[in-house]
Amino acid sequence: MSSSINRRQLLASATGVAAAAVAGDVFGAAVAEAAPSTYTPDWNSVDQHPPAPEWFQDAKFGIYFHWGVFSVPAFGNEWYPRNMYESGNNANQHHIATYGRPSAWPYHNFINGARDLAGNTVEFAPKLKSAGGKFDPEEWVQLFVDAGARFAGPVAEHHDGFSMWDSQANEWNSVDKGPRLDLLRLFSTAIRAKGLKLLVAMHHAYNFTGFYEFAPAQTDSSLKKLYGQLDSAAANQLWFDKLKEVVDRAQPDILWQDFNLDAVDEQQRLNFLAYYYNQADSWGREVVTTYKDGMNGKGEVFDYERGGPADLTTPYWLTDDSVSSSSWCYTRGIGYYTAQQMLHSFLDRVSKNGNVLLNIAPMADGTIPQAQKDILLAIGDHLKRFGESVYATRAWTAYGEGPTKMGGGSFTTPHAGTPQDIRFTRNKADNVLYATALGWPGSSLTIKTLGSDRINLSSLVSVKLLGTSADTYIDLPTPLQSASGLTITLPSSAPYSANAYVLKLTFSGAIPGLRPLAGAIAFTDVNYTGEAAVLTVGDYTAADLTAAGPGPRTLSSLRPAPGYQVIGYSGDDFSGTSWTFTADNPDLRSTGNNDRIASLRVQFDPATHFRITNATNGLALDSGGNVASGSGLKQWTWNGDSNLQWRAEWVEGGYYRLVNRTNGMVADGWGATADGSAARQAAWNGGTNQQWTITHRGGDRYSIANRTTGLVLDGGGNVSSGSGTKQWTYGSSTNLLWSFTAL
């Protein structure tokens, strides 16, 4: 891993398809069927592995650590072994000045031990406290327990090719060299002794697929192995052999893998999956495999690096992030995120149906810096006091509300929220809703999501504030619901100090169904109860409905958002009899459609006019009236005029045309492909330049991408009313996001 720009570019190239599949169409991946009695090394078999067992979804929080040979130079980041060989790189210059030229002072000197230019002995050789050193794996694991982690484990091998166990496949290991300790065994023993699940992280796919591209060619066969220079067949076999050793020796509950798996031989990937799953069955345990690329995404859990989705996402997912913004391993001058950034981003990710794996960066001698301990203990303080709102909870049908937008993909910076930011979770019995405010909101809090126009709260029994310690509560007065939200009266001042405050809303039965802002929500029982699936705009086969939660032929009630429609089909792949729903339907039995929908489409209602509003400037998309064909699209302050009203009409294959209410012309990309090109309008001619994909980006926000240009509509920032609308390559800016408000 790395925070470097090179890492971002490589990951974007390596994982673009997988990330797009998960982030762009969040319900588009199928999940496992009933698991086979024995797995065989083919996709049909391993895809049936259940990806996220209940214990994993209950756990929420894990810790791992980048600690190894690369911790010794403590410079730049954990990609030092690569960067030290790249001429002109800062690590290369540092290496020359500190150790000598890499040709004379190679990376494996950090493993075997050598002297730097100042005469100091340099080697990755941490010593246990019991042997007079500073390394104590039991102290590490106690810290993880105090932080509230439910799973933990080491990076057992990073890209550098050094194995942290007694490997028979790789002589470059921590028993034969360096520490002379079986580090994986020490950590596994300590972690299991504390009752945590064991995670083992493996990054070795990149070792022989690009990491050492600047290192000189080796002639020694052993050094070829370390530097990833074996022939392809041998390298791929070694990749599998290392994983097999880890599986057999550690029996991990989670086997986490880094990027570039798609560069590994496909059959070896399948050999690994089948072997791991069969071994887990023989242990009698449910296990998790993660991926960033190279997997089908059906039997495994997708991992966002340093990020997460902008909204609720299924299937269940994971993110790996680090306490440091500058490096995954310890370096001199390392920088840290704040405890609030780490805690609030964690709560945001849990609310969106994910787990968090947080990295720390110990020093080479086994010392964990106090600043890292402080961050972990701050998270642990919240979980110790308010853990009932996190552990063993599930995402609700809305993740939250507030001004702070978090996530949106990989490499999205963690943010601290505000007291107006709320994140929801619910208990598994579905009769308690937790609303966590990311700060003390004052003497009252209005939760807009719980307004009377969106949810019926007649079954609400009580509202309590979680107390300063676990299982204590502060009773609150009966809240007042209106169209603007649920207003809750709180103590006049914060009754205790915390980084977030949790409200517990208890209902006499199931939490009432919520009317969505966008798309639709489908329920397995009548009257908007039972298991719920949040469905954004898109097409859902039977497999997609399974991934979303309830599965095909289970739906008994539906709630489309205003201006949306659901088309249900009796057969898979949008076949058979169809039914169209444009309004709430509390009981599909009344129309004879109960438990009959096998596939469905969620679309904009073509009969509804929308105000299309830019997320940055708040201006509405404007045709300008009865203008000539080819005129540019503008933006204008909303005044209700028909120039500012549009229909989104489905064309084919998930594409829409945007039709203006005044002039009947459609938005047109005009074929221009350069960033900053104008967006125009013309009479409908069926061309792809007049067709747009409308992709949900969280909440009620969308990006609108032209089929021909591939660019998205761009508001241009905080521009004045009357400014033109442009097209731009999609990125993280809110200039590229738009909301659709039904009129």
MOURWO-V300842 format. One record per helix or strand of 2 or more residues. SS is the DSSP state (H for helix, E for strand). FROM is the first residue (numbers start at 0). TO is the last residue. Records with the same first field share a line. If there is no record, write none. Layout:
SS = FROM-TO, FROM-TO
//
This chain:
H = 4-23, 42-45, 53-58, 68-70, 79-82, 89-97, 108-111, 128-130, 136-145, 182-192, 203-210, 220-225, 231-249, 260-262, 265-282, 338-350, 369-388, 447-449, 541-547, 587-590, 641-643, 687-689, 733-735
E = 60-64, 113-114, 120-121, 150-156, 196-201, 253-256, 287-290, 300-304, 316-321, 353-359, 392-393, 399-400, 421-426, 431-436, 443-446, 459-465, 472-474, 479-481, 484-488, 500-506, 519-524, 528-534, 537-539, 556-559, 563-570, 574-580, 598-603, 609-613, 619-621, 633-635, 644-651, 654-659, 665-667, 679-681, 691-695, 700-705, 711-713, 725-727, 737-741
//
